[in-house]
Amino acid sequence: MDKDPTNQTAVKELILLGFGDICGFQILLFFVFLVIYVITMAGNLLIVVLVAAHRHLHTPMYFLLGNLSCLETCYISTIWPRMLDSFLTGNCSMLLYSCFTQLYFFGGLATAECYLLAAMSYDRYLAICKPLHYATLMDVRSCLLLASGSWVIGFMVNSVTTYFMTHLVFCGPNKIDHFFCDFTPLLQLSCSNTLNIQLLIFILSALFGLLPFLLTLVSYGYIIETILRIPSSVGRKKAFSTCSSHLIVVTLFYGTIVIVYVVPKNNTLRELNKVFSVFYTLLTPLVNPFVYSLRNKDIKQALNKTVRHFVGSS
């Protein structure tokens, strides 16, 4: 039963419980997550700089990769600076409208990443399954449309949900058992009738979240089928190496999201929910630059050129 908002005081500030009572480990966690955050930011920004600076990386695949790295730097910056501050100062409070702002950017960037990953899988599908038509189908205009469309759709969809969230009444309790403002724990605090907005979020998630996931699955279905038809093992290995890095990122990102938002929660999964949330909010952006740089000869070549340039100039 909904609480009666007329008999309650409107909440202006929320308390994010984060990882619970960790008084003895706050400084340790601060340094651990700070190191991960700095490495993640540096790695993704390095990829953006390399893609922009080196002409041989001015291709659709690396243009989309540069967009993904740019998105990842924004993505982790919506959550982790505030979390690091709470570890250091012990201040777990957050203004309600600051929470809505975080929710908007987190949701917009997460949705944009789904579409960007789908665009990258479509690019690999064309490169492997339709190599003769690749240059025609994946031209500059198509590339720009795929990248810009991912960003626009992500923030457009979350503008709708965040708008309706801001019109809910919050009258206590004001504690969120999470380390950032997410839709489900925030809805649980509202004393308004949230049935309509839950239905809206479900519909939008099905339309704009499930669609890129299915497009990614279909693209990789055709890719795997084409690779298996290649007669030589060397050819199969070479074809698979062009999409294996992206497949690792996709698996890690969608795997943890499915566990957090789709799999029914038993007691064990409910306790591990925040741990899995760390995976897709911090560890996936961390893995992205390492997977693409360590497994990609073009990125390594660009990095070597950049290092030699700075060493030579110094």
C-alpha positions as CSV (number, residue, x, y, z in Angstrom):
1,M,0.0,0.0,0.0
2,D,1.3,3.5,-0.9
3,K,2.1,5.9,1.9
4,D,-0.1,9.0,2.2
5,P,2.1,11.9,0.9
6,T,-0.2,14.5,2.5
7,N,0.8,13.3,6.0
8,Q,4.5,13.1,5.3
9,T,7.4,15.6,5.1
10,A,9.0,15.8,1.6
11,V,12.5,14.4,1.6
12,K,15.2,16.8,0.4
13,E,18.2,14.7,1.0
14,L,19.0,11.0,0.6
15,I,21.5,8.8,2.4
16,L,23.4,6.3,0.2
17,L,24.4,3.4,2.4
18,G,27.1,2.3,-0.1
19,F,28.9,-0.9,1.0
20,G,27.5,-0.8,4.6
21,D,29.5,-0.5,7.8
22,I,33.1,-0.4,6.5
23,C,34.5,2.0,9.0
24,G,37.8,0.1,9.3
25,F,38.3,-0.2,5.5
26,Q,37.2,3.3,4.2
27,I,40.8,4.5,3.5
28,L,41.8,1.2,2.0
29,L,38.8,1.2,-0.3
30,F,39.4,4.8,-1.2
31,F,42.9,4.1,-2.4
32,V,41.9,0.9,-4.2
33,F,39.0,2.5,-6.1
34,L,41.0,5.7,-6.7
35,V,43.8,3.7,-8.4
36,I,41.2,1.8,-10.5
37,Y,39.4,5.1,-11.4
38,V,42.6,6.9,-12.4
39,I,43.8,3.9,-14.5
40,T,40.4,3.6,-16.2
41,M,40.3,7.3,-17.0
42,A,43.9,7.3,-18.3
43,G,43.4,4.2,-20.4
44,N,40.2,5.4,-22.1
45,L,41.5,8.9,-22.7
46,L,44.6,7.5,-24.2
47,I,42.6,5.5,-26.7
48,V,40.6,8.7,-27.6
49,V,43.9,10.6,-28.1
50,L,45.5,7.8,-30.2
51,V,42.4,7.4,-32.4
52,A,42.3,11.2,-33.0
53,A,46.0,11.7,-33.6
54,H,46.9,8.8,-35.9
55,R,45.7,8.7,-39.4
56,H,45.8,4.9,-39.8
57,L,43.2,4.7,-37.0
58,H,40.7,6.9,-38.9
59,T,38.5,4.0,-39.8
60,P,34.9,3.2,-38.8
61,M,36.0,0.5,-36.2
62,Y,38.4,2.9,-34.4
63,F,36.0,5.8,-34.7
64,L,33.4,3.8,-32.8
65,L,36.0,2.6,-30.4
66,G,37.0,6.2,-29.7
67,N,33.4,7.0,-29.0
68,L,33.1,4.1,-26.6
69,S,36.2,5.2,-24.7
70,C,34.9,8.7,-24.5
71,L,31.6,7.4,-23.2
72,E,33.3,5.2,-20.6
73,T,35.2,8.2,-19.1
74,C,31.9,10.0,-18.8
75,Y,30.1,6.9,-17.5
76,I,32.4,6.2,-14.5
77,S,32.6,9.9,-13.7
78,T,28.9,10.1,-13.0
79,I,29.3,7.7,-10.0
80,W,32.8,7.2,-8.7
81,P,34.0,10.7,-7.8
82,R,31.1,11.0,-5.3
83,M,31.7,7.5,-4.0
84,L,35.4,8.3,-3.5
85,D,34.4,11.4,-1.6
86,S,32.2,9.4,0.7
87,F,35.0,6.9,1.4
88,L,37.3,9.8,2.3
89,T,35.0,12.1,4.2
90,G,32.3,9.7,5.5
91,N,29.6,11.9,4.0
92,C,27.0,9.6,2.4
93,S,24.3,12.2,1.9
94,M,23.1,13.5,-1.5
95,L,20.5,16.1,-2.4
96,L,17.5,14.6,-4.0
97,Y,17.9,16.6,-7.3
98,S,21.6,15.6,-7.4
99,C,20.4,12.0,-7.2
100,F,18.1,12.7,-10.2
101,T,21.0,14.2,-12.1
102,Q,23.2,11.2,-11.5
103,L,20.4,8.9,-12.4
104,Y,19.9,10.8,-15.7
105,F,23.5,10.7,-16.8
106,F,24.0,7.1,-15.6
107,G,20.9,5.9,-17.4
108,G,21.6,7.9,-20.6
109,L,25.2,6.8,-20.9
110,A,24.3,3.1,-20.1
111,T,21.7,3.1,-22.8
112,A,24.0,4.9,-25.3
113,E,26.7,2.2,-24.6
114,C,24.2,-0.5,-25.5
115,Y,23.6,1.1,-28.9
116,L,27.3,1.8,-29.4
117,L,28.2,-1.8,-28.7
118,A,25.4,-2.8,-31.2
119,A,26.9,-0.4,-33.8
120,M,30.4,-1.9,-33.2
121,S,29.0,-5.4,-33.7
122,Y,27.3,-4.3,-36.9
123,D,30.6,-2.9,-38.1
124,R,32.3,-6.2,-37.4
125,Y,29.4,-8.1,-39.2
126,L,29.9,-6.0,-42.3
127,A,33.7,-6.4,-42.2
128,I,33.5,-10.2,-41.9
129,C,30.3,-11.2,-43.6
130,K,30.1,-8.6,-46.4
131,P,33.7,-7.5,-46.9
132,L,33.2,-6.4,-50.6
133,H,30.4,-4.0,-49.6
134,Y,32.0,-2.8,-46.3
135,A,33.5,0.5,-47.7
136,T,30.1,1.4,-49.3
137,L,27.9,0.5,-46.3
138,M,30.1,1.8,-43.6
139,D,31.1,5.2,-45.0
140,V,31.7,8.4,-43.0
141,R,28.1,9.4,-43.0
142,S,26.9,6.0,-41.7
143,C,29.6,6.0,-39.0
144,L,28.6,9.4,-37.8
145,L,24.9,8.5,-37.8
146,L,25.5,5.3,-35.7
147,A,27.7,7.1,-33.2
148,S,25.6,10.2,-32.8
149,G,22.4,8.1,-32.8
150,S,23.6,6.1,-29.9
151,W,24.2,9.2,-27.8
152,V,20.9,10.9,-28.8
153,I,18.8,7.8,-28.2
154,G,20.4,7.2,-24.8
155,F,19.7,10.6,-23.4
156,M,16.4,11.0,-25.1
157,V,15.0,7.8,-23.5
158,N,16.3,8.7,-20.1
159,S,14.9,12.3,-20.4
160,V,11.5,10.7,-20.3
161,T,12.0,8.4,-17.4
162,T,13.9,11.0,-15.3
163,Y,11.2,13.6,-16.0
164,F,8.5,11.4,-14.5
165,M,10.8,10.4,-11.6
166,T,11.2,14.0,-10.6
167,H,7.4,14.3,-10.2
168,L,7.2,11.5,-7.7
169,V,6.8,12.4,-4.0
170,F,9.5,11.2,-1.6
171,C,8.5,11.4,2.1
172,G,10.8,8.9,3.8
173,P,12.6,6.8,4.6
174,N,15.5,8.5,2.9
175,K,18.1,5.7,2.9
176,I,19.2,3.9,-0.4
177,D,20.9,0.6,0.1
178,H,23.2,1.2,-2.9
179,F,26.3,3.2,-3.8
180,F,24.6,5.3,-6.5
181,C,21.2,6.4,-7.5
182,D,19.6,3.7,-9.5
183,F,15.9,3.4,-10.7
184,T,14.8,0.5,-8.5
185,P,16.1,1.5,-5.1
186,L,14.9,5.1,-5.7
187,L,11.4,4.0,-6.7
188,Q,11.2,2.0,-3.5
189,L,11.5,5.2,-1.5
190,S,8.7,7.0,-3.1
191,C,5.3,7.3,-1.4
192,S,3.6,8.0,-4.7
193,N,1.9,5.4,-6.8
194,T,4.8,4.1,-8.9
195,L,2.9,1.5,-11.0
196,N,2.7,3.7,-14.0
197,I,6.4,4.7,-14.1
198,Q,7.4,1.1,-13.5
199,L,5.4,0.1,-16.5
200,L,6.9,3.0,-18.5
201,I,10.5,1.9,-17.5
202,F,9.7,-1.7,-18.4
203,I,8.3,-0.7,-21.9
204,L,11.2,1.7,-22.6
205,S,13.7,-0.9,-21.4
206,A,12.2,-3.5,-23.7
207,L,12.1,-1.2,-26.7
208,F,15.4,0.6,-26.3
209,G,17.4,-1.8,-24.1
210,L,16.5,-5.2,-25.5
211,L,16.7,-4.0,-29.1
212,P,20.5,-3.3,-29.2
213,F,21.1,-6.5,-27.2
214,L,19.2,-8.5,-29.9
215,L,21.0,-6.7,-32.7
216,T,24.3,-7.6,-31.1
217,L,23.3,-11.2,-30.7
218,V,22.1,-11.5,-34.3
219,S,25.3,-9.8,-35.6
220,Y,27.5,-12.2,-33.8
221,G,25.4,-15.1,-34.8
222,Y,26.1,-14.3,-38.5
223,I,29.8,-13.6,-37.7
224,I,30.3,-16.9,-36.0
225,E,28.5,-18.7,-38.8
226,T,30.7,-17.0,-41.4
227,I,33.9,-17.7,-39.5
228,L,33.1,-21.4,-39.1
229,R,32.7,-21.6,-42.9
230,I,36.2,-20.3,-43.5
231,P,38.2,-23.4,-44.7
232,S,41.7,-22.6,-43.2
233,S,42.4,-22.4,-39.5
234,V,44.6,-19.4,-40.1
235,G,41.8,-17.6,-41.8
236,R,39.4,-18.4,-39.0
237,K,41.8,-17.2,-36.4
238,K,42.5,-14.0,-38.2
239,A,38.7,-13.3,-38.7
240,F,37.9,-14.0,-35.1
241,S,40.8,-11.8,-33.8
242,T,39.1,-8.8,-35.4
243,C,36.0,-9.1,-33.2
244,S,37.3,-11.0,-30.1
245,S,38.1,-7.9,-28.1
246,H,34.7,-6.4,-28.7
247,L,33.0,-9.7,-27.8
248,I,34.8,-9.8,-24.4
249,V,33.6,-6.2,-23.6
250,V,30.0,-7.1,-24.7
251,T,30.0,-10.3,-22.7
252,L,31.2,-8.6,-19.5
253,F,28.9,-5.6,-19.9
254,Y,25.7,-7.5,-20.7
255,G,26.5,-10.4,-18.4
256,T,26.6,-8.2,-15.3
257,I,23.6,-6.1,-16.4
258,V,21.5,-9.2,-16.9
259,I,22.5,-10.5,-13.4
260,V,21.6,-7.1,-11.7
261,Y,18.4,-6.2,-13.6
262,V,16.9,-9.3,-15.1
263,V,17.7,-12.4,-13.1
264,P,15.2,-13.0,-10.2
265,K,16.7,-12.2,-6.9
266,N,17.2,-14.8,-4.2
267,N,18.9,-13.8,-0.9
268,T,22.4,-14.6,-2.2
269,L,22.0,-12.5,-5.4
270,R,20.4,-9.7,-3.5
271,E,23.5,-9.5,-1.3
272,L,25.8,-9.6,-4.3
273,N,23.8,-7.0,-6.3
274,K,26.2,-4.2,-5.4
275,V,29.2,-6.3,-6.2
276,F,27.9,-7.0,-9.7
277,S,27.0,-3.3,-10.0
278,V,30.7,-2.5,-9.5
279,F,31.5,-4.8,-12.5
280,Y,29.5,-2.8,-15.0
281,T,30.0,0.7,-13.5
282,L,33.8,0.4,-13.0
283,L,35.4,-2.8,-14.1
284,T,33.9,-2.9,-17.6
285,P,35.3,0.6,-18.4
286,L,38.6,-0.5,-16.9
287,V,38.8,-3.7,-19.0
288,N,37.9,-1.8,-22.3
289,P,41.2,0.0,-23.0
290,F,43.4,-3.0,-21.9
291,V,41.4,-5.5,-24.0
292,Y,41.7,-3.3,-27.1
293,S,45.3,-2.2,-26.6
294,L,46.8,-5.5,-25.6
295,R,45.0,-7.5,-28.3
296,N,45.2,-5.0,-31.1
297,K,48.3,-4.4,-33.2
298,D,47.0,-1.1,-34.7
299,I,46.5,0.4,-31.2
300,K,49.9,-0.9,-30.0
301,Q,51.6,0.5,-33.2
302,A,50.0,3.9,-32.6
303,L,51.1,3.8,-28.9
304,N,54.6,3.0,-29.9
305,K,54.7,5.8,-32.4
306,T,53.4,8.3,-29.7
307,V,56.0,7.1,-27.1
308,R,58.9,7.3,-29.6
309,H,57.7,10.8,-30.6
310,F,57.7,12.1,-27.0
311,V,61.0,10.3,-26.2
312,G,62.6,11.8,-29.4
313,S,61.4,15.3,-28.7
314,S,62.6,15.2,-25.1
